[in-house]
Amino acid sequence: MNQQAKILKNSSCKDVPILKERGQREVFCGLTGIIWMHRKIQDAFFLVVGSRTCAHLLQSAAGVMIFAEPRFGTAILEEKDLAGMADAHDELDREVETLLSRRPDIKQLFLVGSCPSEVIKLDLSKAAERLSKVYFPKVRVFNFSGSGIETTFTQGEDACLASLVPSLEETDKENLMIVGSLPDIVEDQLLELIEDLGIKNVSVLPGRTASKMPMIGEKSSFILVQPFLTDTTEALEKRGATMINAPFPFGEEGTTLWLKSLKDAFSVSEETFEKVTEAPRKRAAAALAGLRSRLEKRKIFFFPDSQLEIPLARFLSRECGMELIEVGSPYINRKIIESDLQLINQEPVFSEGQDVDLQLDRCRNSKPDITVCGLGLANPLEAEGLTTKWAIELVFTPIHGYEQAGDLAELFARPLKRREALKI
């Protein structure tokens, strides 16, 4: 029995019941995903069709300097648009024409739906189809929704990547796709490890430019690096690709099992695997060893925010020795997070969705050492004496892979250290 099989045999959360709540929730909308996606896809522009509130949200989240010209913006829906007094499609066409004439570097244009555009039933899919014909082949036009009515925080990336899948070129060759947006340095680290394993014909979705988007066919395989890509997974499988199930690459154990899944799928020898992973595994283990004493036996409570919660709970419980009280997530796709769920050998409450008042009551009653939550809850909970961790930081900070294992643990140790310093 190999190491992964032994771990799975002793685990207990594969069929755990999930508390499903449907009430008032406290999350960012999917527009926020544009902040990291526009940095990742270097020749793309994200045009939000929305209100001034959408524009303020993006500017605040990105911290855009006035000296920089970002690759995202908002086509403002005015009162006459909302009242049906103007043809929104004609106005959108004019905005796109102005944008593309001023920015010839744009090769991919994403029309992003928002709450206002959803409310007035503006069909951005038809707009994207129409504009694609006008600007093809110079610019490819896509559309997806980042509306808070339809999406939460990280679902914006899922919708964006899913919109790309139908445009991927067909191939009849065997290839591997790494799916999910990562900081370039982290992506390069994982790709180097995969290359050292001897796995060939590897690409990434999203590619950094239009010319680097992967190809897809019935011989294609893909492995996720982000656990919130439900729509993207379905779109890839619809095109004939096969998903490789794996725990997500958080920490030493998670990264090793993620790579081991690739090793097994591509028949890499055990000798090669050990040779490639030995040094980075030791570095990750050493980085975690110094932080485990700060986190061990500390109780943690997750409010739903990013869909990273279950893989992070696995990392914190198994590799850092933390005690899980509740692990809340906006949406739980068992197929995608099954490998992580199987590894959790504690029995916390797993909750999907949110009724924020009920969850706040459970949090207060459990008195966790650290609470992972959104910005809107953090300050009130801190005022009540609870130590909090901003969930948004876990999305914007490099946390995947061996080299980031210590940094990931440090993100949770830091609030505890701050609280101890304040008590002195």
N, C-alpha and C positions, 0 to 999 in steps of 0.2 A: 504493500500500500504506500503510495507516494505521499509527500508532505501535505499537498493540498487536500488529498482524500482524507487523511487523518484529521485535518482541521475541520473539514465539513462534517465528518462523522460525529464529532463532539459538539457541534453547534446546536442551537435550539430555537432560532427565530425564523426558520424558513416558512412555516405556516402560521406565524404569529397573527392573532386578530388585530385589526387596525381600527382605531376609533375614528369614525368619519364625522366631521363637524361641518355644518353649513350655516354660517352666521356672519356677523360683521368681521371683516378681516383687515389686517394692517400690513400691507405690502406695497412695494413700488410697482408701477406698471412696466410692461415689456419694452417701452421706449428706452429705458435705461440701458438695455443691452447695446444700443448704438454706440455708447461711449467706448466700449472695448472693441466692438466689431469694426468701427471706422479706422481704428489703428491697425487692425489685423489685415484687412483687405485693402491694400495700399493704393489701388486705382479705382476705388469705389466712392460713391457719394450717396449719403442717406438723406433723402428729402422727406421730412415728416409733413404730412398734410393734416394740419391741426390748428390749435389756437395759440394765443400768446402764452398761455399757461404751459403748453408743451414746450415752447421755445425756452421759457424761463427754467423749466425742469432740466432740460438738456444742458443749458449753459451753466447752471448751478452744479450739476453732477460732474461735468467735465472740467470746470474751473478754467474755461477758455480765456487765454490772454488776448487782449485787444490787438496785439501785434501778429497773432497767428491767424491763418485762414483755414479753418477746419474743413473737414470733408463731410459735414452734416449741416443741415439747416432746416428751417420750417417754412413751408408755404402757408401763410396765415389765412385761416378762414375768417372772413369778416362777417359783420351782421347781415349784409345783403346775401352772402353765400348761404348762411344758415337759414335765412328766411326764404330762400329759393328765388331771390330777385336777380340772381346772376347765374350764368352757366358755369358751374364749377369746373367742368372739363375744359372749356375754352381758356379759363384763367389758369388752370394747371398747365395746359400746353404752352401758354406764354411764359410761365415761370420756368419751365423746363428748357425752352428755347433760349431764354436769357442765361440760364445757368450754364448750359453746355457751350454756348458761344463764348462765355467768359472763362470757362474752365475746360480747355481742350484736353487736359490730362485725365479726365474722367472716362473710364472705359466700361464701368458698371454703375448703373443708377438704380437705387432701390427706392420705390415709392412706399412710404410707411404709413399705414393707417393709424388713426388715433381715435379717441372717444368721439370728438366732434365729427370726424369724417364717417365714423360708423353710424352715428345718430342720424345724419342726413342721407345715409345710404349711398354714399359716393362710391361707385364701383371702380376701385383702383386696379383690379385685375384687367378690366377692359381698357383702362387707361394705359397700363403697362403694355398690353398687347398692341394697342394702337401706336404708342410711341416707339416700341421696338421696331415696327415696320418702317417708321420714319427715319430712325437713326441707325438701323442695321447697315453694315456690320461694325461701324465705328464704336457704337455704344450698345450694350445689352441692358435692357430695362426689366427689372423684376418688381414684385410687390409682395408685401407681407403686412400683417397687423401687429402693432405694438400697443393696441388699445387696452386700457385698464379694464374695459368691459370683458375682454376676451383673454387677456394674458396677465401673468404675474412677472415679477422681476426678470428671471432668466429665460422665460419662454420667448422673449424677443429674439434671442439667438437661435432658438429652436426653429421659430417661424422663418427666420432669415435663411438658415441653412436648408430647410425643407424647400424653400422657394428656388434654391439653386439646383436641386437634384434633377428635375426634369430637363435641364439644359446641359447636363454632363454628357460628353461624347461617349458613344458606345465603343466597347472593346470586347474581343473574344479571347483575350489573354488573361492569365491569372495575375491578380494584383491585390495589394492590401491598402486600405484607406484608414488613416487615423482621423477620427471624426470628432470635432470640437475645437473651439478656439482656445489657444494657449499663448502666453507671452512667447515671443520668438526664441528667446534663450532656452526656455523650458522645452519648447517643441524641438529645437535642435539637439538638446541633450537626449531626449527620448528617441529621436530618429537615429542618432549616432549609436545608441545601444542596439536598436533594431538592426541597423546595418552590420554591426559587429557580430550579431547572431547569425548573419549570413542570409537574412531574408531580403529578397530583391523586389524591385518594382513597387516601391512604397510611395504613397502620396498622401496629402493632407487635405481634408475638407474643413474649413475653407482654405483654398490656396491663397497665397499672398497677393497674387494678381490674377487677372482673367486667364492668362496663358498658363498658369500653374494649377488650374483646377483639375481634379482627378478625372480619370475615365472610369466607366462602370459597365459591368456586364454580368452574365450568369456565373462567371468564374471569379468574380470579385468577392473579397472578404473585407469586413470592416470591424474595427474595435473602437469603442467610445472612450473618450477621456473626460467627458462631462456627463453627469447622470440625468440631465434635464432634457435630453434630445429625443423625446418620444415621437414627435411628428417626423423628424429627420430619419429616425430609424425605420419608421413605416414607409417613408418615401424611398429609401435605399433598398429595402426588401422588395418593394413593388417593382423596382428596376432589376431585380434578380440577384442582388448582392446578399451575402450570408453574414450574419452577425456572429462575432466571436465573443462569448460571454466571459466576463472577468470582473474581479473586484476592481475598483478604481484606484489609480496609482497615487494614493496618499500614504506617505510614510514608507518605511523600509519594507514591511510585510506587504502592504498593498501594491507597491511598485513591483516587487518580486513576483507576486502572484499574477499581476497584469502581464508582465513579460513572460511568465511561465505559460500562460494561456496561448500566447503567440508561439512559444517554443513547441508546445504540443500540437498546435494547428499546422505548423510548418515543418514538423519532424526534425527539429534542431536537437543535436545530441546533448545529453546531460553534461558531458565534459565541456563542450563549448559554452553552454549556459553558465556553468559555474565559473569558468574562466572570465567571461564577459562581465558577470555581475558581482564577483567577489569583492573587488575593491570599492565600488560605489556602495555596496551593501554595508561594508564595514564603516565607511564614512557616515552613512545615514544612521547606523546603530550607535556610533560614538556620539553623534550630535544629539540623538534622542536620550541617551543615557544621562546626560547632565541635566535634562529637563524633567525626566520622569518623576524625580523626588518632589518636585514642586506641584505636580498634577495628580499624583497617585492618591487614590481614595477621595479625591475631591468630587463633589456631586455637580452634575451639569444638566441644564434644562434647555432644550432647543425650541424656540418659537419657529413656525414655518416661514421661510423666506426664499431660499434659493434652490431648493431640491438637492443641495449638497449635503443635507443633514444626515442621512443614513450612512453614506460612506465616511463622513467625518466622525460619526458616532462609533463606527467600527474602528477607525484609527485611534480615537481617544480612549476607548475602552480597552482594546487589545494591546496597543503599543505604548499607551501612556498611563494605563491603570486607573482611568477615571470611572466613576459610577454614574450610569445613565439613569435619569429620572423619567424624562419624557423626551421623545424625539419627534418633533412635529415637522411636517413638510407640506408645501402647498398641494403637491400631487405626488402620489406614489405609484410608479409603474413597476410592478413586481418583476416583470421580465428583465428590466434593465438593472435593477438594484438587487436581484436575487442573490448574486454571489457575495455581496457585502452583507446582506441580511442574514445569510446562512452562517457567517463568521461571528456574528454578535452572540456571545454566550451569556449575556445578562437578559433580564426580562423587564425592560422599561415599558412605559406606555408609548406605543407608536400611534401618532395621530395624523390624519390627512385633512387638509382644509383648515378652517379656523372658525371658532366662535370666540372672539378675542376676550370677552369678559369672563367666560368660563375657563379659558386657558390661563388667564391672569390669576384667577382664584386658585387653580391647581399649582401654579408656580409659587405664589405666596405661601401656600400651605406647606409646600415641600422644602422651602428654605434652601435652595441650591447654593453652592459656593460660587457658581458662575452661570449666567443666563445669556444665551445667544439669541439676539433679537434684532429687529429693525430699529432704525434711528428714532422713529416716533415713540417707541416704548422705552428706549434706553435711559433717557434722562429722568422720566418719572420713576422708573424702577430704581435707578441710582439714588434718587431722593428718598426712596423708602428703605435704603440701606442694602439693596442687592447689588452685587457686582455683575456688570454686563459686558458683553462683547458684541460689537457691531457686526452683524451678519454680512453687510455689504463689503466689508474689508476682506472677507474670505473669497470674494469673487474678483476683486481688483488686485489682489496680491498673488504673486507666484507661489503656488503651494503644491504643485504636482511633482512627482519624481523623487529620486534619491537625494539630490543635492538640496532640495527644499524641505526635506523632512524635519530638520531642526527648526527652520523658520516657521513651519506650520505649527509645531508644538509651542513655539515661543509666542505665537499670536494668542494662545489661550493662557499661557503662564503670565504674560505681561499684565493683564487686568488684575490678577490675583496679587502680583507683586505691588502694583499701584495701591490696591486696597490696604495691604499690610503696611505700606509706607505712610498712608494717610492716618492709620490708627496710631502710629508712633507720634 
